Amino acid sequence: MAFLPPIIYSVWIRNTEKYNRERWRSIFLCFLWGATISVVAAIILEYILNFSLTPSINDKDYLNLIAIVIIAPFVEEFSKPLALRIKLIRREINEPEDGLIYGAVAGLGFSATENLLYGWSFMTEGLIFFIILISIRSIGACLLHASATAWTGYGYGKTIIKRTSIIRVLPYFLLAIFLHATYNSLLTFDIFGITAGLFAAIVLSLITTKIVRNKIRSLDRITN
């Protein structure tokens, strides 16, 4: 239940491209990196940043706000697309849409392991709540991780193809952080009410995923 939806989404995203589809081995490696190295790196970085802020911030609510809306989105959107720097994957990025695909797949690998970790805690709530909560994560969180990181991947892919400075990835990286932070805010803080916030978060994930897939299709037609 933790890994199957992200795997299905990865196949779905990969097959959005009609021409010159990405090789399965590079897709698998990208997913695996997101599910392992990216998760470990994110856990370590989040711990370091949270620990460094704790002595200077006495208000736990404020610290929690920073952790959820700033630290987590920044760290996770930094660690996930590092998969694209692997030589095998980097070599496969030769079309503008490729960065979107690999970024999304890395995000889905990350979400698979995150689902697993959250799933263990959900089990203590009982079977019904476990099914409900893991189902929500399988839609909202998985697609959010995919669509947010896809944009960083797109920016990085453009720097590879055009051989420009890595600094040009920054606007896309900031967009990924913004999408992630918005999703976290909708789920965590009582902005519109719990139910409305959950609905808004899922809608955000669905819309951003649709935009990413439309972008892949349009770029695929242009380059072929």
C-alpha positions as CSV (number, residue, x, y, z in Angstrom):
1,M,0.0,0.0,0.0
2,A,3.0,2.3,0.6
3,F,4.9,1.5,-2.6
4,L,2.3,0.4,-5.1
5,P,0.7,3.8,-5.9
6,P,4.0,5.6,-6.4
7,I,5.2,2.8,-8.7
8,I,2.0,3.0,-10.7
9,Y,2.3,6.8,-10.9
10,S,5.9,6.5,-12.0
11,V,4.8,4.3,-14.9
12,W,2.0,6.7,-15.7
13,I,4.3,9.7,-15.7
14,R,7.0,7.9,-17.8
15,N,4.4,6.9,-20.4
16,T,3.0,10.4,-20.7
17,E,5.9,10.9,-23.1
18,K,4.9,9.4,-26.5
19,Y,8.3,9.7,-28.3
20,N,11.7,8.5,-27.1
21,R,10.4,7.3,-23.7
22,E,12.9,7.0,-20.9
23,R,14.6,3.7,-20.2
24,W,13.2,1.6,-17.5
25,R,16.6,1.1,-15.8
26,S,17.1,4.9,-15.4
27,I,13.5,5.3,-14.2
28,F,14.1,2.5,-11.6
29,L,17.4,4.0,-10.5
30,C,15.8,7.4,-10.1
31,F,12.9,6.0,-8.1
32,L,15.3,4.0,-5.9
33,W,17.4,7.0,-5.2
34,G,14.4,9.0,-4.2
35,A,13.2,6.2,-1.9
36,T,16.5,5.7,-0.2
37,I,19.3,8.3,-0.4
38,S,16.9,11.3,-0.6
39,V,15.0,10.1,2.4
40,V,18.1,9.6,4.5
41,A,19.5,13.0,3.5
42,A,16.3,14.7,4.2
43,I,16.0,13.2,7.7
44,I,19.5,14.2,8.6
45,L,19.2,17.7,7.2
46,E,15.8,18.3,8.9
47,Y,17.2,17.1,12.2
48,I,20.2,19.4,12.0
49,L,18.1,22.5,11.0
50,N,15.4,21.8,13.6
51,F,18.0,21.2,16.3
52,S,19.9,24.4,15.5
53,L,16.7,26.4,15.8
54,T,15.4,24.9,19.0
55,P,17.7,26.9,21.4
56,S,16.8,30.3,19.8
57,I,13.0,29.8,19.5
58,N,11.0,29.2,22.7
59,D,7.6,29.2,21.1
60,K,6.9,25.5,20.1
61,D,4.0,26.5,17.8
62,Y,6.2,28.9,15.9
63,L,9.0,26.4,15.7
64,N,6.5,23.8,14.4
65,L,5.3,26.4,11.8
66,I,8.9,26.9,10.6
67,A,9.6,23.2,10.5
68,I,6.4,22.4,8.4
69,V,6.2,25.3,6.1
70,I,9.9,26.2,5.6
71,I,12.4,23.5,6.7
72,A,10.6,20.4,5.4
73,P,9.7,21.8,1.9
74,F,13.2,23.3,1.5
75,V,15.1,20.1,2.6
76,E,12.9,17.6,0.8
77,E,12.8,19.6,-2.5
78,F,16.6,19.9,-2.2
79,S,17.3,16.2,-1.6
80,K,14.9,14.6,-4.0
81,P,16.2,16.0,-7.4
82,L,19.8,15.2,-6.5
83,A,18.9,11.8,-8.1
84,L,19.1,13.6,-11.5
85,R,22.8,14.2,-10.9
86,I,23.6,10.4,-11.1
87,K,25.6,9.9,-14.2
88,L,23.3,7.3,-15.8
89,I,20.2,9.5,-15.3
90,R,22.0,12.7,-16.3
91,R,23.1,11.1,-19.5
92,E,19.4,10.3,-20.4
93,I,18.3,13.9,-20.1
94,N,18.5,15.1,-23.7
95,E,15.0,16.5,-24.1
96,P,13.3,19.3,-22.2
97,E,10.5,17.0,-20.9
98,D,13.0,14.5,-19.5
99,G,13.8,16.7,-16.5
100,L,10.1,16.8,-15.6
101,I,9.8,13.0,-15.8
102,Y,12.9,12.2,-13.7
103,G,12.1,14.9,-11.2
104,A,8.6,13.4,-10.8
105,V,9.9,9.9,-10.4
106,A,12.4,10.9,-7.8
107,G,9.6,12.6,-5.9
108,L,7.5,9.5,-6.1
109,G,10.3,7.3,-4.8
110,F,10.6,9.7,-1.8
111,S,6.8,9.6,-1.2
112,A,6.9,5.7,-1.3
113,T,9.2,5.5,1.7
114,E,7.5,8.4,3.4
115,N,4.2,6.5,3.0
116,L,5.8,3.5,4.6
117,L,7.1,5.5,7.6
118,Y,3.8,7.2,8.1
119,G,1.9,3.9,7.6
120,W,3.5,2.3,10.6
121,S,2.2,5.2,12.8
122,F,-1.2,5.0,11.1
123,M,-1.5,1.4,12.1
124,T,-1.9,2.4,15.8
125,E,-5.2,4.2,14.8
126,G,-6.9,1.0,13.8
127,L,-7.5,-0.6,10.4
128,I,-10.2,1.7,9.1
129,F,-8.3,4.9,9.9
130,F,-5.1,3.3,8.5
131,I,-6.9,2.6,5.1
132,I,-8.3,6.1,5.0
133,L,-5.1,7.9,5.9
134,I,-2.8,5.8,3.7
135,S,-5.3,6.3,0.8
136,I,-5.3,10.1,1.3
137,R,-1.5,10.0,1.2
138,S,-1.5,7.8,-1.8
139,I,-3.3,10.5,-3.8
140,G,-2.4,13.9,-2.3
141,A,1.2,13.4,-0.9
142,C,2.4,11.2,-3.7
143,L,1.2,13.5,-6.5
144,L,2.4,16.6,-4.6
145,H,5.9,15.1,-4.3
146,A,5.9,14.2,-8.0
147,S,4.6,17.5,-9.3
148,A,6.7,19.8,-7.1
149,T,10.0,18.0,-7.8
150,A,9.2,17.8,-11.5
151,W,9.7,21.5,-11.8
152,T,13.2,21.4,-10.2
153,G,13.9,18.6,-12.6
154,Y,12.7,20.7,-15.5
155,G,15.0,23.5,-14.5
156,Y,17.9,21.2,-14.1
157,G,17.3,19.5,-17.4
158,K,17.3,22.8,-19.2
159,T,20.7,23.6,-17.7
160,I,22.1,20.3,-19.0
161,I,20.6,20.7,-22.5
162,K,21.5,24.4,-22.9
163,R,24.7,24.0,-20.9
164,T,23.9,27.0,-18.7
165,S,24.7,27.9,-15.1
166,I,23.2,25.7,-12.4
167,I,21.9,28.9,-10.8
168,R,19.2,29.0,-13.5
169,V,17.5,26.1,-11.6
170,L,16.8,28.4,-8.7
171,P,13.3,29.8,-9.9
172,Y,12.1,26.2,-10.5
173,F,13.5,25.1,-7.1
174,L,11.6,28.0,-5.4
175,L,8.4,27.0,-7.2
176,A,8.8,23.5,-5.9
177,I,9.3,24.7,-2.4
178,F,6.3,27.0,-2.7
179,L,4.0,24.2,-3.9
180,H,5.2,21.9,-1.1
181,A,4.8,24.6,1.5
182,T,1.3,25.4,0.3
183,Y,0.3,21.8,0.5
184,N,1.7,21.4,4.0
185,S,-0.1,24.5,5.2
186,L,-3.4,23.4,3.8
187,L,-3.1,20.1,5.7
188,T,-1.6,21.3,8.9
189,F,-3.2,24.6,9.8
190,D,-6.9,25.2,10.2
191,I,-7.1,27.8,7.4
192,F,-10.4,26.7,5.9
193,G,-11.3,23.9,8.3
194,I,-9.9,20.4,8.4
195,T,-12.1,18.9,5.7
196,A,-11.9,21.9,3.4
197,G,-8.1,22.0,3.9
198,L,-7.7,18.3,3.0
199,F,-9.9,18.8,-0.1
200,A,-7.9,21.8,-1.2
201,A,-4.6,20.0,-0.7
202,I,-5.7,17.1,-2.8
203,V,-7.1,19.4,-5.5
204,L,-3.7,21.3,-5.5
205,S,-1.9,17.9,-6.1
206,L,-4.3,16.9,-8.9
207,I,-4.0,20.3,-10.7
208,T,-0.3,20.5,-10.5
209,T,0.1,16.9,-11.7
210,K,-2.2,17.7,-14.7
211,I,-0.1,20.8,-15.5
212,V,3.1,18.7,-15.4
213,R,1.7,16.0,-17.6
214,N,0.4,18.6,-20.1
215,K,3.8,20.2,-20.1
216,I,5.5,16.9,-20.9
217,R,3.0,16.2,-23.7
218,S,3.5,19.7,-25.3
219,L,7.3,19.5,-25.1
220,D,7.3,16.0,-26.4
221,R,5.3,17.1,-29.5
222,I,7.6,20.1,-30.1
223,T,10.9,18.2,-29.9
224,N,9.6,15.4,-32.1
